Amino acid sequence: MSLLKRNASPMPTASRDIIVLNSLGLHARPAMQFVDTANQFRSQVTVIKGGDQPYQADGKSVMQMIILAATEGTPLKILAVGDDAEVAVEKLAQLFDDKFGEE
């Protein structure tokens, strides 16, 4: 008896490089705002911080987002995988572009 492998089509992905623009960085309130928005989508959301202290955070976890310690000027990458990945990345990046409504 042989097992047939199904050809799984790759999940749609989207990503965007962003810079933390708000002067207070990604503290608790904007982290929660990001997570609340990320949880509106079915896609898996990951936020990647490179540099000297690289870290990869689940974009749907407030604690992991705060652990990023992303201060003003920190470059990040938002990565989403799933059927609504493109829209998710667009909405999440817009939060950074709008400085989370803080300025």
N, C-alpha and C positions, 0 to 999 in steps of 0.2 A: 504494500500500500504506500503510495507516495503522497506527500503533502504538497498541495499546490500553493505557491505564493501568489498572493494578490498583488498586482501592481498598484501600490498606493501612490496616488498623485501627491506631490509635495504641497504642504499647506502654504497658502499665500503669506508672504512676509512683507513688512514695510519697516523702514528705519529712518531716523533723522538725527543728525548731529545738531546739538543745541548748546548754548552757553547760558549759565545761570546769570540773569541780568539784575534781579532785585538785590538791593543792598544788604538785606538780612540773610540772603541765601535760602537754602531749602530747609528751613526750620519746621517746627511741628505743624503750623497752620497750612503752609503751602504743601507740605508733604501729605497732609490729610486731604487737601483739595485734589492733589494729583491722584491719590489712591481712590477717592470717591469717583473721580472721572474714569479712571482705569477700570473700575468695577462695573461700569455701565456697558462694557464690551465683553464679548465672549473670548476674544483673543487673549493669548498669554502675553503679558507685558513685562519686559525686562529693561532696566536702566543700567547702563554700563558707564563706570567712571574709570578712566585710564590714568596715566601719569605715574607718579611715585608711589601712590597708595591705591592701586587698582581694586575695584570692587564691583560686583555684579549684584543688583538688587531686584527682587520681585516687585514690580511696579504696583502690585495689589496688596502690599504689606507696608503699613505705616512704619513699623520698626526698621525694616530693611531700608526704606527710603531715608529715614533720619540718619541711619548708620552711614549713608553715603558721605555725610559731612560736606555737602556741596555748598561752598561759600560763593559769594559773588565772583564771577569770572571763571568758575569751574566748567570745563567742557564735559558734556555728557552725551551719550547716545541712547535714544529711545528706540527699542526694538519690539515689534509686535508680530506674533505669529497666529494666524487664524483667519477666518472668513471676513472679519471686519477690521483687519489689521491696518489698512490704509486710512480709514476714518479714525481709528483709535489714535494712531500716531499724529494725525493732523490736529485732533482736539487736544491731545496732551502737549504737543509742542506749542500750541496757541497759549496755554497757561504760562509757559516760560516767556513767550513773546510779550504777553500782557503783564509780566512781572507779578503774576498771581494777584493782581488788583491792589498791590501794596503801594504803588507809586504813581 
